[in-house]
Amino acid sequence: MPHVRIGRTLLAAVAIVVATASAALALPVVAIDPGHGGGDSGAVGILPPGAVTGLEPRVNAQLQPVLFEKDVNLDVANRLNAWLMARGFPTLMTRTTDNAGGDVPYTDVGTDLRARTDLANARPAEIFVSIHQNSARTPASGTETYVKIGAPEPTQALAAAIQRSLVACLGLPDRGVRERSFFVVRETTMPAVLVEGGFLSSGTDVALLAQPDFRQKMAEAIGGAVWSYAGLGDPGPICSGAAAAPVLVPKAVTIARAGKALTTRAGINPRKGDLWIATVRDQSGNPMSSVPLRARLPNGKGVAVTSRPDGKALIAVPRRKGKLVVAVAMPGIAVSATAQVPARPR
Ligand SMILES: [Zn+2]
């Protein structure tokens, strides 16, 4: 049975608006497992001529451009991670780089798979989604979702939701939910599925998997199914294929003294003090523009903050010894910085 919790829909809607800390909302922890990595490329597909993948360029021994399963899986996983994080889900990626599970150099399959399930079991994650692409010696195309043999009802429901959503979004043949004793679905302690999005051995599927938009659709299809499985109702538009603008969360603010060179350009009268610059950074460390800030001067008074499109905000501070405090003025976001303002030199 899905984890139905009353009031989740409203809470999730709030999460989208303010993108605040997800822990308080009790959304399930989702482990995302990008299959293969490092020395294990996974399946390999021959790319059609001129394909622009948006991924690391790869060639085979004959110098033909190819698509590595590990690269597709990581890209879909990153997109799914962004989709879920933007909606307040706590997530866990078993790898975030071209490495083995736990982002360590690849050694062997057993160690790699164990590292992945250990990460998810230790958290513990409440949903586990392993992302793979298929390959076959005989002609085959389509989407499959795997669960462990004899998987209980919550796992079956999760798999059915993901398979249905993938088939609807990707439009590839529906090869159904299947049971197999894959390591990551067998050795995890929460509802776990392994998705095989498409076949790298199929020219049709490879041409699609090569496209960033198609991989975005795959991520949204999985995300939408996780959303529904979590009892949140209708996930809204999914499988658009266009990466939505990421929801940026202020994670840090820094303030620094900037002297007077910028003051005339900014139109701030610096005669009675110094100019300070506040920079807000998102979860990736990039500067954010248009984040509302409030500043409190050493004398305790508030002062205007002038935002600029480059993400730097200007604050004119009187030379009065004490603490300058700059804080993000958004509900649910407790991010601030403090600086020591020196006394005016005489
Ligand atoms: Zn695989």
Boltz pocket constraint, residues with backbone or C-beta under 6 A from the ligand:
constraints:
  - pocket:
      binder: B
      contacts: [[A, 35], [A, 36], [A, 42], [A, 43], [A, 69], [A, 131], [A, 132], [A, 133]]
      max_distance: 6.0
